[in-house]
Amino acid sequence: QVQLVESGGGLVQAGGSLRLSCAASGSTFGIGVMGWYRQAPGKQRELVATITSGGSTNYADSVKGRFTISRDNAKKIVDLQMNSLKPEDTAVYYCNAIQYGHGWWGQGTQVTVSS
């Protein structure tokens, strides 16, 4: 099994920044794509950004130019730097890791952006 633990959420004013971090532990061999998703109240969970083990990234249009995903394969950590935050970025953010076709999820961390 893989355990994913997120940290770094919180309350920030619009225009501010936050950095989320996700640490993977357990049987982590074979983890491929890692990423961040978010779910706002009353909405479906949506992709924010993903990164492959080789460093290729993919972003939702709504966060391009504001968010940056990065990864340390040795430390098994994936981070999400979030700048120029907007109230519509408010959500629970979840870390995800794909291992041999199976998706693992973290418990989520709340990000609240006040206007």
NUKEPA-981120 format. One record per residue: residue in three letters; residue number from 1; x, y, z of N, C-alpha, C, CB in turn. Coordinates in nm, 3 decimals, decimal comma. Each point is the difference from the previous one (the first is absolute). Glycine has a CB too. Example, Ala and Ser with C-alpha at 12.3 -4.5 7.8 and 13.67 -1.06 7.14 Angstrom:
<pts>
+---------+-----+---------+---------+---------+---------+---------+---------+---------+---------+---------+---------+---------+---------+
| residuo | num |    n.c1 |    n.c2 |    n.c3 |   ca.c1 |   ca.c2 |   ca.c3 |    c.c1 |    c.c2 |    c.c3 |   cb.c1 |   cb.c2 |   cb.c3 |
+---------+-----+---------+---------+---------+---------+---------+---------+---------+---------+---------+---------+---------+---------+
|     ALA |   1 |   1,319 |  -0,569 |   0,780 |  -0,089 |   0,119 |   0,000 |   0,090 |   0,120 |   0,000 |  -0,189 |  -0,117 |   0,125 |
|     SER |   2 |   0,154 |   0,222 |  -0,197 |   0,082 |   0,119 |   0,006 |  -0,077 |   0,109 |   0,073 |   0,118 |  -0,063 |  -0,215 |
+---------+-----+---------+---------+---------+---------+---------+---------+---------+---------+---------+---------+---------+---------+
</pts>
This chain:
<pts>
+---------+-----+---------+---------+---------+---------+---------+---------+---------+---------+---------+---------+---------+---------+
| residuo | num |    n.c1 |    n.c2 |    n.c3 |   ca.c1 |   ca.c2 |   ca.c3 |    c.c1 |    c.c2 |    c.c3 |   cb.c1 |   cb.c2 |   cb.c3 |
+---------+-----+---------+---------+---------+---------+---------+---------+---------+---------+---------+---------+---------+---------+
|     GLN |   1 |   0,083 |  -0,120 |   0,000 |  -0,083 |   0,120 |   0,000 |   0,086 |   0,124 |   0,000 |  -0,180 |  -0,123 |   0,120 |
|     VAL |   2 |   0,120 |   0,230 |  -0,170 |   0,066 |   0,130 |  -0,003 |  -0,078 |   0,095 |   0,088 |   0,090 |  -0,040 |  -0,234 |
|     GLN |   3 |  -0,020 |   0,112 |   0,318 |  -0,063 |   0,104 |   0,080 |   0,047 |   0,136 |  -0,053 |  -0,012 |  -0,152 |   0,206 |
|     LEU |   4 |  -0,084 |   0,242 |  -0,222 |   0,028 |   0,135 |  -0,046 |  -0,046 |   0,098 |   0,108 |  -0,023 |  -0,068 |  -0,245 |
|     VAL |   5 |   0,113 |   0,152 |   0,289 |  -0,033 |   0,096 |   0,105 |   0,026 |   0,141 |  -0,051 |   0,055 |  -0,170 |   0,181 |
|     GLU |   6 |  -0,163 |   0,249 |  -0,184 |   0,011 |   0,138 |  -0,047 |   0,022 |   0,096 |   0,116 |  -0,148 |  -0,056 |  -0,193 |
|     SER |   7 |   0,210 |   0,167 |   0,162 |   0,017 |   0,107 |   0,099 |   0,007 |   0,133 |  -0,074 |   0,121 |  -0,157 |   0,161 |
|     GLY |   8 |  -0,141 |   0,266 |  -0,086 |   0,020 |   0,132 |  -0,057 |  -0,125 |   0,078 |  -0,032 |   0,202 |  -0,090 |  -0,089 |
|     GLY |   9 |  -0,318 |   0,032 |   0,110 |  -0,122 |   0,076 |  -0,026 |  -0,021 |   0,108 |   0,105 |  -0,099 |  -0,201 |  -0,109 |
|     GLY |  10 |  -0,004 |   0,282 |   0,089 |  -0,030 |   0,105 |   0,095 |  -0,086 |   0,109 |  -0,059 |   0,212 |  -0,050 |   0,112 |
|     LEU |  11 |  -0,216 |   0,161 |  -0,041 |  -0,080 |   0,115 |  -0,040 |   0,093 |   0,110 |  -0,051 |  -0,180 |  -0,058 |   0,169 |
|     VAL |  12 |   0,147 |   0,113 |  -0,284 |   0,083 |   0,106 |  -0,058 |  -0,090 |   0,100 |  -0,071 |   0,195 |  -0,159 |  -0,028 |
|     GLN |  13 |  -0,151 |   0,282 |   0,020 |  -0,076 |   0,102 |  -0,071 |   0,022 |  -0,014 |  -0,151 |   0,019 |   0,156 |   0,198 |
|     ALA |  14 |  -0,116 |  -0,109 |  -0,272 |   0,013 |  -0,001 |  -0,146 |   0,127 |   0,073 |  -0,041 |  -0,250 |  -0,007 |  -0,025 |
|     GLY |  15 |   0,320 |  -0,053 |  -0,070 |   0,127 |   0,053 |  -0,046 |   0,119 |  -0,059 |   0,072 |  -0,118 |   0,206 |  -0,055 |
|     GLY |  16 |   0,093 |  -0,278 |   0,162 |   0,107 |  -0,059 |   0,077 |   0,048 |  -0,132 |  -0,056 |  -0,092 |   0,112 |   0,197 |
|     SER |  17 |   0,181 |  -0,176 |  -0,122 |   0,062 |  -0,125 |  -0,043 |  -0,006 |  -0,105 |   0,110 |   0,151 |   0,128 |  -0,153 |
|     LEU |  18 |  -0,154 |  -0,253 |   0,110 |   0,012 |  -0,114 |   0,090 |   0,080 |  -0,107 |  -0,072 |  -0,220 |   0,053 |   0,116 |
|     ARG |  19 |   0,285 |  -0,136 |  -0,038 |   0,073 |  -0,115 |  -0,057 |  -0,049 |  -0,126 |   0,068 |   0,204 |   0,142 |  -0,050 |
|     LEU |  20 |  -0,255 |  -0,234 |  -0,031 |  -0,044 |  -0,129 |   0,049 |   0,110 |  -0,102 |  -0,022 |  -0,242 |   0,058 |  -0,047 |
|     SER |  21 |   0,252 |  -0,153 |   0,138 |   0,097 |  -0,107 |  -0,014 |  -0,067 |  -0,133 |   0,028 |   0,186 |   0,155 |   0,066 |
|     CYS |  22 |  -0,143 |  -0,257 |  -0,137 |  -0,054 |  -0,135 |   0,017 |   0,115 |  -0,098 |   0,006 |  -0,213 |   0,062 |  -0,122 |
|     ALA |  23 |   0,217 |  -0,139 |   0,229 |   0,105 |  -0,099 |   0,019 |  -0,058 |  -0,140 |  -0,013 |   0,126 |   0,157 |   0,149 |
|     ALA |  24 |  -0,064 |  -0,237 |  -0,232 |  -0,042 |  -0,139 |  -0,019 |   0,086 |  -0,093 |   0,084 |  -0,079 |   0,053 |  -0,232 |
|     SER |  25 |   0,014 |  -0,153 |   0,291 |   0,073 |  -0,099 |   0,078 |  -0,065 |  -0,136 |  -0,020 |   0,068 |   0,174 |   0,171 |
|     GLY |  26 |  -0,004 |  -0,276 |  -0,118 |  -0,050 |  -0,136 |  -0,017 |   0,067 |  -0,068 |  -0,118 |  -0,218 |   0,067 |   0,101 |
|     SER |  27 |   0,142 |  -0,146 |  -0,174 |   0,052 |  -0,072 |  -0,117 |  -0,006 |   0,090 |  -0,122 |  -0,074 |  -0,222 |   0,098 |
|     THR |  28 |   0,172 |   0,310 |  -0,112 |  -0,006 |   0,106 |  -0,101 |   0,065 |  -0,037 |  -0,133 |   0,000 |   0,161 |   0,187 |
|     PHE |  29 |   0,061 |  -0,279 |  -0,195 |   0,064 |  -0,039 |  -0,125 |  -0,105 |  -0,007 |  -0,111 |   0,176 |  -0,129 |   0,126 |
|     GLY |  30 |  -0,142 |   0,187 |  -0,240 |  -0,092 |  -0,006 |  -0,114 |  -0,096 |   0,116 |  -0,013 |   0,020 |  -0,240 |   0,020 |
|     ILE |  31 |  -0,011 |   0,335 |   0,070 |  -0,087 |   0,118 |  -0,013 |   0,038 |   0,076 |  -0,126 |  -0,027 |   0,016 |   0,252 |
|     GLY |  32 |  -0,071 |   0,017 |  -0,332 |   0,024 |   0,074 |  -0,123 |  -0,046 |   0,144 |   0,015 |  -0,025 |  -0,210 |  -0,132 |
|     VAL |  33 |  -0,088 |   0,241 |   0,071 |  -0,051 |   0,137 |   0,006 |  -0,048 |   0,033 |   0,141 |  -0,067 |  -0,014 |  -0,242 |
|     MET |  34 |   0,102 |   0,133 |   0,286 |  -0,054 |   0,053 |   0,125 |  -0,067 |   0,134 |  -0,032 |   0,180 |  -0,116 |   0,141 |
|     GLY |  35 |  -0,273 |   0,153 |  -0,056 |  -0,069 |   0,125 |  -0,031 |  -0,083 |   0,053 |   0,114 |  -0,004 |  -0,072 |  -0,232 |
|     TRP |  36 |  -0,058 |   0,185 |   0,203 |  -0,089 |   0,065 |   0,094 |  -0,137 |   0,018 |  -0,064 |   0,195 |   0,119 |   0,110 |
|     TYR |  37 |  -0,297 |  -0,146 |  -0,032 |  -0,137 |   0,021 |  -0,039 |  -0,066 |   0,085 |   0,108 |  -0,009 |  -0,220 |  -0,128 |
|     ARG |  38 |  -0,106 |   0,276 |   0,095 |  -0,071 |   0,078 |   0,101 |  -0,149 |  -0,020 |  -0,013 |   0,184 |   0,168 |   0,002 |
|     GLN |  39 |  -0,253 |  -0,147 |   0,109 |  -0,146 |  -0,013 |   0,002 |  -0,058 |   0,112 |   0,083 |   0,015 |  -0,250 |  -0,027 |
|     ALA |  40 |  -0,092 |   0,335 |  -0,039 |  -0,070 |   0,108 |   0,069 |  -0,137 |  -0,049 |   0,045 |   0,124 |   0,174 |  -0,138 |
|     PRO |  41 |  -0,184 |  -0,111 |   0,236 |  -0,131 |  -0,042 |   0,048 |  -0,103 |  -0,005 |  -0,112 |   0,054 |   0,098 |   0,223 |
|     GLY |  42 |  -0,124 |  -0,209 |  -0,233 |  -0,103 |  -0,014 |  -0,101 |   0,050 |  -0,026 |  -0,140 |  -0,132 |   0,146 |   0,138 |
|     LYS |  43 |   0,262 |  -0,164 |  -0,153 |   0,056 |  -0,022 |  -0,133 |   0,075 |  -0,132 |  -0,005 |   0,018 |   0,247 |  -0,035 |
|     GLN |  44 |   0,006 |  -0,294 |  -0,086 |   0,077 |  -0,123 |  -0,018 |   0,149 |   0,027 |   0,019 |  -0,175 |  -0,088 |  -0,157 |
|     ARG |  45 |   0,245 |  -0,018 |   0,192 |   0,145 |   0,010 |   0,010 |   0,057 |   0,025 |  -0,139 |   0,004 |  -0,154 |   0,202 |
|     GLU |  46 |   0,093 |   0,246 |  -0,209 |   0,057 |   0,035 |  -0,130 |   0,152 |   0,000 |   0,007 |  -0,203 |   0,136 |  -0,053 |
|     LEU |  47 |   0,262 |  -0,161 |  -0,063 |   0,145 |   0,000 |  -0,010 |   0,053 |   0,141 |   0,012 |  -0,008 |  -0,204 |  -0,144 |
|     VAL |  48 |   0,117 |   0,219 |   0,220 |   0,071 |   0,127 |   0,009 |   0,129 |  -0,007 |  -0,081 |  -0,099 |   0,044 |   0,230 |
|     ALA |  49 |   0,181 |  -0,144 |  -0,198 |   0,128 |  -0,015 |  -0,070 |   0,053 |  -0,140 |   0,022 |   0,050 |   0,245 |   0,026 |
|     THR |  50 |   0,024 |  -0,296 |  -0,126 |   0,067 |  -0,128 |   0,014 |   0,143 |   0,011 |  -0,047 |  -0,217 |  -0,120 |  -0,032 |
|     ILE |  51 |   0,298 |   0,026 |   0,077 |   0,140 |  -0,003 |  -0,039 |   0,044 |  -0,145 |  -0,010 |   0,045 |   0,223 |   0,110 |
|     THR |  52 |   0,025 |  -0,256 |  -0,217 |   0,051 |  -0,136 |  -0,016 |   0,131 |  -0,016 |   0,075 |  -0,112 |  -0,018 |  -0,224 |
|     SER |  53 |   0,160 |  -0,105 |   0,233 |   0,128 |  -0,025 |   0,066 |   0,115 |   0,066 |  -0,078 |  -0,090 |  -0,217 |   0,092 |
|     GLY |  54 |   0,068 |   0,243 |  -0,219 |   0,101 |   0,066 |  -0,081 |  -0,009 |   0,151 |   0,002 |   0,000 |  -0,197 |  -0,142 |
|     GLY |  55 |  -0,103 |   0,250 |   0,210 |  -0,011 |   0,144 |   0,016 |  -0,095 |   0,070 |  -0,097 |   0,227 |  -0,010 |   0,084 |
|     SER |  56 |  -0,296 |  -0,064 |  -0,168 |  -0,098 |   0,062 |  -0,089 |  -0,122 |   0,041 |   0,080 |   0,083 |  -0,136 |  -0,196 |
|     THR |  57 |  -0,131 |   0,256 |   0,169 |  -0,111 |   0,055 |   0,079 |  -0,123 |   0,027 |  -0,085 |   0,166 |   0,100 |   0,154 |
|     ASN |  58 |  -0,279 |  -0,096 |  -0,085 |  -0,127 |   0,031 |  -0,063 |  -0,081 |   0,082 |   0,100 |   0,004 |  -0,212 |  -0,144 |
|     TYR |  59 |  -0,068 |   0,319 |   0,096 |  -0,075 |   0,088 |   0,090 |  -0,141 |   0,022 |  -0,052 |   0,213 |   0,111 |   0,067 |
|     ALA |  60 |  -0,304 |  -0,092 |   0,025 |  -0,133 |   0,047 |  -0,036 |   0,012 |   0,143 |  -0,053 |  -0,110 |  -0,150 |   0,174 |
|     ASP |  61 |   0,028 |   0,184 |  -0,271 |   0,006 |   0,134 |  -0,058 |  -0,017 |   0,108 |   0,106 |  -0,089 |  -0,092 |  -0,214 |
|     SER |  62 |   0,008 |   0,064 |   0,314 |  -0,033 |   0,099 |   0,102 |   0,119 |   0,037 |   0,090 |  -0,233 |  -0,087 |  -0,006 |
|     VAL |  63 |   0,337 |   0,004 |   0,005 |   0,115 |   0,027 |   0,090 |   0,129 |   0,025 |  -0,076 |  -0,109 |  -0,142 |   0,170 |
|     LYS |  64 |   0,106 |   0,129 |  -0,302 |   0,122 |   0,022 |  -0,079 |   0,054 |   0,139 |   0,024 |  -0,081 |  -0,161 |  -0,174 |
|     GLY |  65 |   0,212 |   0,168 |   0,193 |   0,065 |   0,128 |   0,023 |  -0,002 |   0,045 |   0,145 |  -0,062 |   0,060 |  -0,229 |
|     ARG |  66 |  -0,018 |  -0,127 |   0,312 |  -0,008 |   0,036 |   0,142 |   0,055 |  -0,110 |   0,092 |  -0,200 |   0,142 |  -0,054 |
|     PHE |  67 |   0,177 |  -0,267 |   0,016 |   0,041 |  -0,114 |   0,082 |   0,118 |  -0,071 |  -0,067 |  -0,237 |  -0,028 |   0,088 |
|     THR |  68 |   0,323 |  -0,027 |  -0,005 |   0,113 |  -0,078 |  -0,051 |   0,013 |  -0,129 |   0,080 |   0,118 |   0,210 |  -0,072 |
|     ILE |  69 |  -0,118 |  -0,322 |   0,002 |   0,018 |  -0,130 |   0,064 |   0,145 |  -0,044 |  -0,016 |  -0,242 |  -0,062 |  -0,044 |
|     SER |  70 |   0,294 |   0,003 |   0,150 |   0,137 |  -0,051 |  -0,005 |   0,009 |  -0,131 |   0,077 |   0,091 |   0,235 |  -0,020 |
|     ARG |  71 |   0,019 |  -0,303 |  -0,002 |   0,007 |  -0,136 |   0,056 |   0,146 |  -0,032 |   0,033 |  -0,205 |  -0,073 |  -0,131 |
|     ASP |  72 |   0,222 |   0,003 |   0,242 |   0,130 |  -0,053 |   0,039 |  -0,015 |  -0,151 |   0,006 |   0,065 |   0,211 |   0,132 |
|     ASN |  73 |  -0,015 |  -0,279 |  -0,234 |  -0,020 |  -0,145 |  -0,007 |   0,074 |  -0,073 |   0,112 |  -0,027 |   0,020 |  -0,247 |
|     ALA |  74 |   0,142 |   0,030 |   0,285 |   0,077 |  -0,066 |   0,105 |  -0,071 |   0,007 |   0,134 |   0,210 |   0,055 |  -0,124 |
|     LYS |  75 |  -0,267 |   0,063 |   0,152 |  -0,069 |   0,019 |   0,128 |  -0,147 |  -0,038 |  -0,008 |   0,160 |   0,182 |   0,053 |
|     LYS |  76 |  -0,207 |  -0,215 |  -0,175 |  -0,139 |  -0,040 |  -0,020 |  -0,095 |   0,110 |   0,048 |   0,066 |  -0,242 |   0,026 |
|     ILE |  77 |  -0,038 |   0,364 |  -0,068 |  -0,080 |   0,116 |   0,036 |  -0,046 |   0,071 |  -0,127 |   0,127 |   0,026 |   0,219 |
|     VAL |  78 |  -0,251 |   0,019 |  -0,217 |  -0,050 |   0,084 |  -0,108 |  -0,058 |   0,127 |   0,062 |  -0,049 |  -0,202 |  -0,149 |
|     ASP |  79 |   0,089 |   0,316 |   0,097 |  -0,042 |   0,128 |   0,054 |  -0,085 |   0,076 |  -0,102 |   0,206 |   0,008 |   0,142 |
|     LEU |  80 |  -0,287 |   0,082 |  -0,090 |  -0,079 |   0,087 |  -0,085 |   0,016 |   0,143 |   0,052 |  -0,168 |  -0,186 |  -0,055 |
|     GLN |  81 |   0,238 |   0,269 |  -0,020 |   0,014 |   0,141 |   0,034 |  -0,115 |   0,076 |  -0,063 |   0,253 |  -0,020 |   0,016 |
|     MET |  82 |  -0,330 |   0,087 |   0,067 |  -0,119 |   0,070 |  -0,048 |   0,017 |   0,149 |   0,024 |  -0,146 |  -0,202 |   0,047 |
|     ASN |  83 |   0,151 |   0,278 |  -0,155 |   0,014 |   0,146 |   0,007 |  -0,124 |   0,068 |  -0,055 |   0,250 |  -0,022 |  -0,022 |
|     SER |  84 |  -0,264 |   0,148 |   0,052 |  -0,113 |   0,080 |  -0,050 |  -0,132 |  -0,072 |   0,024 |   0,149 |   0,102 |  -0,174 |
|     LEU |  85 |  -0,166 |  -0,148 |   0,296 |  -0,119 |  -0,079 |   0,032 |  -0,127 |   0,084 |  -0,011 |   0,138 |  -0,143 |   0,151 |
|     LYS |  86 |  -0,244 |   0,076 |  -0,192 |  -0,131 |   0,063 |  -0,018 |  -0,101 |  -0,070 |   0,090 |   0,057 |   0,064 |  -0,239 |
|     PRO |  87 |  -0,166 |   0,004 |   0,274 |  -0,103 |  -0,066 |   0,082 |  -0,051 |  -0,130 |  -0,062 |  -0,065 |   0,224 |   0,084 |
|     GLU |  88 |   0,062 |  -0,230 |  -0,216 |  -0,048 |  -0,122 |  -0,066 |   0,098 |  -0,117 |   0,011 |  -0,127 |   0,145 |  -0,157 |
|     ASP |  89 |   0,245 |  -0,121 |   0,211 |   0,094 |  -0,108 |   0,027 |  -0,032 |  -0,071 |   0,132 |   0,174 |   0,124 |  -0,129 |
|     THR |  90 |  -0,268 |  -0,071 |   0,204 |  -0,039 |  -0,061 |   0,127 |  -0,053 |  -0,141 |  -0,022 |  -0,053 |   0,227 |   0,094 |
|     ALA |  91 |   0,112 |  -0,323 |  -0,024 |  -0,037 |  -0,140 |  -0,018 |   0,083 |  -0,085 |   0,096 |  -0,063 |   0,039 |  -0,243 |
|     VAL |  92 |   0,025 |  -0,166 |   0,250 |   0,088 |  -0,099 |   0,062 |   0,090 |  -0,053 |  -0,109 |  -0,173 |  -0,063 |   0,179 |
|     TYR |  93 |   0,302 |   0,066 |  -0,155 |   0,099 |  -0,044 |  -0,099 |   0,049 |  -0,139 |   0,039 |   0,070 |   0,239 |  -0,048 |
|     TYR |  94 |  -0,071 |  -0,329 |  -0,051 |   0,038 |  -0,138 |   0,022 |   0,123 |  -0,036 |  -0,083 |  -0,239 |  -0,058 |   0,050 |
|     CYS |  95 |   0,329 |  -0,014 |   0,011 |   0,116 |  -0,055 |  -0,070 |  -0,039 |  -0,136 |  -0,058 |   0,162 |   0,123 |   0,155 |
|     ASN |  96 |  -0,110 |  -0,152 |  -0,272 |  -0,029 |  -0,127 |  -0,067 |   0,128 |  -0,060 |  -0,054 |  -0,231 |   0,080 |  -0,060 |
|     ALA |  97 |   0,239 |  -0,212 |   0,065 |   0,114 |  -0,071 |  -0,059 |  -0,051 |  -0,123 |  -0,072 |   0,156 |   0,084 |   0,182 |
|     ILE |  98 |  -0,104 |  -0,108 |  -0,301 |  -0,039 |  -0,116 |  -0,080 |   0,111 |  -0,104 |   0,008 |  -0,139 |   0,144 |  -0,155 |
|     GLN |  99 |   0,101 |  -0,265 |   0,193 |   0,096 |  -0,109 |   0,015 |  -0,056 |  -0,122 |  -0,068 |   0,088 |   0,094 |   0,217 |
|     TYR | 100 |  -0,027 |  -0,136 |  -0,326 |  -0,044 |  -0,118 |  -0,076 |  -0,150 |   0,008 |  -0,029 |   0,182 |  -0,138 |   0,107 |
|     GLY | 101 |  -0,226 |   0,255 |  -0,147 |  -0,139 |   0,019 |  -0,039 |  -0,096 |   0,025 |   0,114 |   0,051 |  -0,143 |  -0,187 |
|     HIS | 102 |  -0,001 |   0,139 |   0,308 |  -0,087 |   0,024 |   0,117 |   0,026 |   0,140 |   0,053 |   0,000 |  -0,247 |   0,059 |
|     GLY | 103 |  -0,108 |   0,317 |  -0,026 |   0,013 |   0,135 |   0,053 |  -0,008 |   0,003 |   0,151 |  -0,098 |   0,085 |  -0,209 |
|     TRP | 104 |   0,193 |  -0,019 |   0,272 |   0,000 |   0,020 |   0,144 |  -0,030 |   0,146 |   0,029 |   0,167 |  -0,188 |   0,035 |
|     TRP | 105 |  -0,237 |   0,212 |   0,076 |  -0,040 |   0,136 |   0,037 |   0,043 |   0,034 |   0,141 |  -0,193 |  -0,016 |  -0,155 |
|     GLY | 106 |   0,227 |   0,142 |   0,175 |   0,023 |   0,051 |   0,133 |  -0,132 |   0,038 |   0,064 |   0,227 |   0,080 |  -0,067 |
|     GLN | 107 |  -0,218 |  -0,031 |   0,191 |  -0,122 |   0,032 |   0,075 |  -0,053 |   0,138 |  -0,034 |   0,080 |  -0,148 |   0,183 |
|     GLY | 108 |   0,000 |   0,229 |  -0,249 |  -0,043 |   0,133 |  -0,040 |   0,044 |   0,108 |   0,097 |  -0,192 |  -0,104 |  -0,113 |
|     THR | 109 |   0,212 |   0,223 |   0,059 |   0,033 |   0,116 |   0,083 |  -0,082 |   0,118 |  -0,050 |   0,236 |  -0,087 |   0,044 |
|     GLN | 110 |  -0,292 |   0,161 |   0,051 |  -0,089 |   0,110 |  -0,035 |   0,079 |   0,124 |  -0,039 |  -0,174 |  -0,092 |   0,155 |
|     VAL | 111 |   0,135 |   0,152 |  -0,266 |   0,052 |   0,130 |  -0,041 |  -0,117 |   0,096 |  -0,010 |   0,195 |  -0,105 |  -0,127 |
|     THR | 112 |  -0,188 |   0,214 |   0,200 |  -0,106 |   0,100 |  -0,001 |   0,060 |   0,135 |  -0,039 |  -0,131 |  -0,126 |   0,177 |
|     VAL | 113 |   0,075 |   0,186 |  -0,281 |   0,048 |   0,130 |  -0,049 |  -0,110 |   0,102 |   0,024 |   0,150 |  -0,108 |  -0,176 |
|     SER | 114 |  -0,120 |   0,206 |   0,259 |  -0,100 |   0,103 |   0,031 |   0,013 |   0,117 |  -0,096 |   0,002 |  -0,069 |   0,243 |
|     SER | 115 |  -0,115 |   0,131 |  -0,270 |   0,000 |   0,113 |  -0,095 |   0,020 |   0,133 |   0,072 |  -0,151 |  -0,129 |  -0,151 |
+---------+-----+---------+---------+---------+---------+---------+---------+---------+---------+---------+---------+---------+---------+
</pts>
